[in-house]
Amino acid sequence: MSKNSIIDEIDDAISSFRPGLKREESGIVAEVGDGVARIEGLRNASYNEMLDFGNGVVGLALNLEEASVGAVILDSGASIKEGQTVNRTGKLLQIPAGKALLGRILDPLGRPLDGKPAPEAESHVPVEKSAPGIISRQSVSRPLQTGILAIDAMIPIGRGQRELIIGDRSCGKTAIAIDTIINQAAMNKKAIERGDSSYRPVYSIYVAIGQRQATVAKVMKILEDHDALRFAIIVAANAADSAALQYLAPFSGTAMGEWFMERGMDALVIYDDLSKHAVAYRQLSLVLRRPSGREAYPGDIFYLHSRLLERSACLSNEFGGGSLTSLPIIETQAGDVAAYIPTNVISITDGQIYLESDLFYQGIRPALSVGISVSRVGSAAQTKAMKEVAGGIKLDLAQYHELKAFAQFGSDLDRKTLALLERGRRITEIFKQYQYTPLPLDEQVVQLWAVQNGRFDSIPVEDVTKVRDRMLDAFRVGHRDILDTIAAKRKLEPEIVEKLATIFDESGNFSN
């Protein structure tokens, strides 16, 4: 019997079971379980189309086969029974978007999780859509300051870039993401206070995938304490939620960020983390009876993350000039960056920030690995002031880590090697930073200028952080004008350099 005749028999059976049913627009649940329904009929259904199961229950068409449609159920699905009718809606899955969502915690369907009324969104946008084309993009050139000195100096991130944060469990990945959100809020508030209309604020979307509710609540509390939640949206698909919601979460967060980008604004979306997203997608694929692929993941797992991250872009001025920056997070097992999911996302993104557990446990935080971390945008995403003072810092630190391992096996070192080791130790101390205290550009530039000009060379290594903090306090109180000038002009003019040298000379490099 041919395949077409089998399909015709199924259609005839549906028509006899539900007289008058249009098999192109409606279908019958043939099988339901594990959050997935197999529906016979629905000949005209589209991929990612919303399906109406009745009683307010909605499904999403993901498997389009010749004789049936496989759909994931976006609610509990307890009321769905075999034999009930399912209708097409003719609509792709859409969620609310707009500034009304700022300060809220939502699920991937845009429903509130914070106990407040549903937000009155400006518009509804499709969860999935095509990424912007090459013609509508421009190269990344505007910096996105994280407030973390080591990252802004050595691995700069630009607006519209995709920078991976990768490392083992509990080594500070989420802390970097939260610090970045706090810094964006701080810069937004400063621009509002000084009436700077030229500064374009960055709105943040934090997507929690498969996290515990307590973890999400902790992130919310931190953002509230730093007055950053009013510039941010939290999209949460917790560990207790269905695999379908965990699968949708990053796409929903991206769609919310695209709303800002398409209106000429700048947005930042953080996916915490895509390792759990891949697991959720694997669950969906297996219950939909798709064949598993490499390492028991579906063969299209690469396409899943590439079509998600390709939507981040810096649009050209003809298309509004907005941007969407992505910071995906990937968790590695025992530092294995060559595993399947990490290599997938590394190849999609524009660089990676790799955190080492060994450095973390040594007290070097952020535990940034200089050798593996890289930004493919580089100094194009730095201000002139940062370029002037950060040049050579990464090379010095990389040489220090190489020489440190070598120096353990011998003490007879030449003067130049000893100088490199001493400089590297002090740079490492300078880059240590307290959590949830991002630094503005002007304070970062002053620190790096001092390092580059050897102002910390005579200070004992164990006193470097103490002297650094004393120096910053002195500038904040007594030399606020210099910091303000650096922040406004974003470059180090000769008179500013002269003033910095005079201040350090008069204070004895703040060593007392």
N, C-alpha and C positions, 0 to 999 in steps of 0.2 A: 504494500500500500504506500502511495507517495506521501510526502510530507504535507503537501497542500490538501490532500483529501482528509488527512488526520485533523488539520486545522479546521476544515469545513465541518467535520463531525462534531468537534468541540463547540463551534459556533452554533450548530443546530441544537446541540444539547442545552446550551445556555438559553436559546430562544424558547425551547419547549419548557424549560424550568421557570423562566420569567417571561411570559408572553408580552410582547410589545417592547421588550428591552432592546435598546440600540447598542449592539455589540461594539460599535466604534467608540461610543461615549461612556458606556457603563460596563461593569463586569461583576463577577460573583467571586467571593472569597472561597478558594478551593482548599486552602491550608493556612493555618495561622499558628505561630509559636515563636518564642525567643525574640519577640519584638519585630517579627517579620511576617508579612502576609504574601501568599502567592495568589494572584488574582487571574482568573480566566476571563477573556474578553479585553476591553479597553484597547482596541486595535489602534486607536489614534493617539494613545498616551505618549507624552514626550519625556525625555530624560530630565529629572529634577522637577517634574510637574507635581503640584500638590493634588492629592486625591482625597475625596470626601467620603469617609466611612460612616457618616451620620453621627448624631449625638455629640457634635463638636470635636470628634476625633479626626485627626488629619494624618495622612501618610505621605511619603515622598517616594516617587517612582525612580528606582535605581537600576533595576534589571529589566531590559526590554527584550523579551524573547518572542519567538514567532507565535506561540500559542498561549503565552501568559506574561504577566508583569510581576516582577518582584518589588515589593514596596516595604520600606521601613516605617514603622509606626512611631510618630513623634509624641505620643502620650503613652499612658500605661498599657492601653490595648486590651484591658480586661473585658471590655464590653463587646469586643469583636468576636463574632461567631462564624463558623463555616457556613456558607450558603447565603450570607447577607450580601446586599447590593453595595457596590462601590461606584461612585461617579467621578468623572473628570471635572476639574475646576477650570481648566484652560489657563491656569496661572502658574508661573514659577514661584517657588517659595520666596516670600518677601518678609522683611523685618523693618521695624521703625528705625529711623536715623535722624540725626540733627543735633543741634546744641541743647535741646530739651533733655537729652539723655545724659548730659554731663552731671557728674555727682551721683549717678545711680549704679546699682548692681542689678544686672539683668541676666536672664538665661539666654541661650542661643536663639530663641524665638522672639526675644524682645520683651518677655514678660518679667515684671519686677520681682526681685528676690529680697528686697529690703523692707518689705511691709508697707511701702508707700503706694499711692495710686499709680496706675499705668501712666507713663509719660505721654504728653500730647506732642508727638513727633511732628516735625515739619513735613516729612515725606516718608514713604516706604520704598525700600530699595531691594533688588534681587540679591539673594545670598551669594549666588555664583554668577559671574559674568566674565567676558573675555578681558584679558589684560590689555592695557594701552599699547598701541602699536609703536613702532620705532619713530614714525614721523611725528607723533604727538609728544615724544619725550625730548629732554635735553640732558646734557651731562650733569652729573652731581657736582655742585661747586659750593653750596652754602653749608656751613658747619652745623651739626646738631651736637651741642655740648652736653656731655653726660655728667659733668661736674666731678668726674673721677680723673685725677691728674694723670695717672699712668696711661689711661685709654686716650684721653684728649691729646696727650703729647706724642704717643707712639703709634696708636692704632685709631686715628681719627675717623669719625663717622659723619657722613654728610646726609643732608635731608634728601630722601628718596633712595637711600642705600639699603641693602639687606645684609646685616652683619650678624653672623651666628655667634651665640654664646654657648660654649660647649665645655663639659667637664663632668667629673664623677659626682655622685650624690653628695649633697651637703658640703659644697666647697665654695659657695658664694655666688652662684649664677643668678638666683632670684634677687639677691641683694643688689647686684649691678643694675638689674632692670628697674627695681624700685627707686634706687638712687637717681637713675636717669629721669624717671617720672617726676620725682621731687624737684630735680634741677630745672626741668621744663616749667613747672609751676612757679618756681622762684623767679626765673627769668621773665615769665609772663607778668607776674605781679610787679616786678621792678619797672618794666616797660610801661605798665599802666600808671604807676605812681609818678614817673617822670614825664608822662604824656608823650611818649615816643611812638608816634604813629608809623614810623618806618620799620619798627620791629614787628615781625610776624609771629604771633604766638603759636606754640605747638600744643595740640590737644592729644592726649594719650589714651590708648585703649589697652587695658591689661586683660588678656584672655587666659583664664585658669582652666586647664584641661585635666580632668581626673584627679584634682586635688581634694584634700579633705576640707570639709566646711570650716573647720577651725583654722586651717591655713589661710583660706580666703578671707575669713573674718579678721585675721591678724594683719593681712595686707591692707584691708580696708581701714583698720584702726591706725596703722602707720601713716597712710595717706591723709587721713582726717587730721591726725595730730600735726602734720606738717602743712596743713591747709592746701593740699595738692589734689584732693578728690574733686574739687569744683572745676578743675581743668581735665578731669579724667573720667573714663567709663570703665567699669569692670564687667566683663562677660564671663560667667562662671558655669561650667558643666562639671559638677562635682563627681567624686568617685562613685557615689550612690546613684547617679543619673544613668540613663540608658546609654548604650554605645552610640546610638543614633545622635543624641544630643552632644556627646563628646566629639563625634565626627563633625558636626555642624559648627561647633564653637569657633574655631579659627576663621572659618569662612564668614561667619556672622560678624566677628570683630573686624575683619578686613572690609566688609561691606560698609560698616559704620565709619571706618577710616576713609574709605573712598568718597563718602559723602562730603567730607571736608576737603579732600584733594580736588575733587571736581568743581568745587566752588572757590578755587584759588587760595585755599588755606593749607596749613601744614599739619599733618597728623603723624603720630607714632603708634605702632601696634606691636605688642609684645606677646608672643605665644609661649606659654609656660605649662607644659612643654610638648614639643612635637613627637617625642618618643611615645608618650601616652596616646597621642593622636593616632600614631601608626598602629598601636595595639587596638584601639577602638575600631579603626577601619578594617583591620584584619578580622575582628569579630564579626563585623557586618558582612564582610565578603564571604566568610565561611558559612554563616547561616543563610546567606543568599545563594549558596551552593556554587560560588565561583571557584575555579581551580586555584589552589594555593601555588605560590611560586617560590622564588629563592628564599632560603631560610624560613620557609613556611609563611612568608608574607605574600600577598597578592602581587602578581607581576606588574601591576600598575601603581605600586606604592610611590615610585619616583614621580610619576605623572601627578599623583595626588598632591605632593608638596610643591612641585614645580608650578602647577597652575595656581596654587595659593600664593607663593612668594613672587611670582612674576607680576602680580597685580600691584606690587609696590613700585613706585616710579617717581621721577621728578618731571612733571609736565612742562612743556615749552610754554613760553609767554603767550603764544597764539591760542593755547588751550587753557589759559588761566594761571599757569605758573605754580599750581599747587603741588604738594608732594605727600607721599605716604612712605614712611620709613619703617622697616621691619627689623625686629630683634627676635628671631626664633631662638628657642632654648632647646638643646639636646643633651640628654643624660647619657654618659658613657659608662661602660662596665670595666673597671680596673684600668682606666685610661686608654681603652682601645678605640682610637679615633679611626681605625681602618675597618670597623664593622660596617654592616650594610647601610643602616639608617644614617649614621654620621657621615659616611662618604657621600651618600645621596645629597644631603642638605649642604655639605661643604661645596659640592660641585654646582649647586644652584645659587648660592649666596655670593656676595662680593667681598668675602673675607670672614675670618673667625677670631673670636676672643677665647683663647683656650686657658682654662683654669686648672692648675695642678694641685692635687690633693697634698702632695709632699710639701709644697710651698705654704699651703693653707695651714697645715699642722705645725709648721715652723714659725707661724705668726706673721707671715708676709701676706697681708690682705689689702687690696685684692690680690689673689694668688695667680697673677698673670704670668704665663709662660711666654717669654719674649721670642723664643726660637720658633714656636709653632703659630703664634698669633700673627695676623696680618690683616691689613686693610687694602683692598685693591683700588680704592679711591685715593688714599694717601693724602699728601699735603694739599691736594686740590680742595679738600674739605676742612682746611685750617685757615684761621685768620693770619694776617701778616705778622702780628705780634707773636703768635704761637709758632709760626714757621721760623722766626728769627731766633727764638730761645730753645726750641725743641730739636733743632738739627743736631745730629750726632748722639743724642741721648740714647736712642735705641741701640746704636752700634756699640756705645760704651757699655751698656748693660749686657748685651749679648756676649761681648768679649769677656766681661767679668765672669759670667756664668761658665764660659769655656775654661778660663784660666783658674777659676776657683776649684774645679774638679782636678785640673792638672797640678795645682799648687799643693794639694793634699799629699802628694807623693814625694815632695821635695821642698827643701827650705832655701836652696841656693838660687834665688831669683834676682834678676837684674833690676836696676832702679826703675826703668820704664814699666816693667811688668808689675812691680810693687805699687807704682803710682796708679796703674789701671785698676788693680784690686782695691786700693783704698778708695778711689773715686766710685767704683761700682758699689761698694758697701754703703757709701753715703747716699747714692742715688736710690738704692733699695730702701733705705730708711725714709727718704723724702717721699717715696711713692706709697708708703704705708698711710692708710687713710681710715678715719673712723667711719663706721657705718651710718648711713642716713644723714651725712653732713657733706653734701656735694659742694665743691668750691667754684666760685665764679671765675670767669676768664681772667680778670685783672689779678686776682690772688695767685692763680696758677702761673701766670707770666712772671710775677715777681719771684716766686720760688725757683722756677726754672732758670731765670736770669742769674740768681745767686749761685745755683749749682754750676751753670756753665762758666761762670767767672771765678770759680774756685773759692767762693765765700764760705763753704762748709768744709773745705779741705783740712783746716787746722782744728776743727771741732772733733772731739772723740766720738766714735760711732754711736756709743750708747747714749750720747747727749743730743744727737742730731734732731730727733723728733721734738724734744723739749725746746731746743733753740728755734726750730722751725715754727712751733706754735707761738713762742714769744715774739718772733719777728712778725707774724701775721697779726697778732694783737696790736703791736706797735703801729703797723701800717693802718689798721682799721680805725685806730683812735687818733693818732697824730699825723698821719699822712694820707688822709682820705682823698685829698685832691689828686694825688698821683694815681691812686687806684681808679678814680672816676675818669681821669684823662685817658688811661689805658683802655677802660671799658668803652668810652665814647669813640676814640679814634681807632681802636683795634690795631694799632701798630706802635712800635717803640721809636719815638722820635729822638734825635740826639740830646735834646735838653732833658728828656725824661731819663735817659741813660745816665746823664751826668748827675742828676738829682739822686738816682738810685745809688750810684757809686759814693756820693757824698754821705748819704744817710748810713750806708753800711760802714764807711770809714769812721764816721763820728760815733757810731754805736759799738764799735769794736766787733762788727759782724754779729751783734746781739748775743755774744757768747757769755756776757756777764749779766 
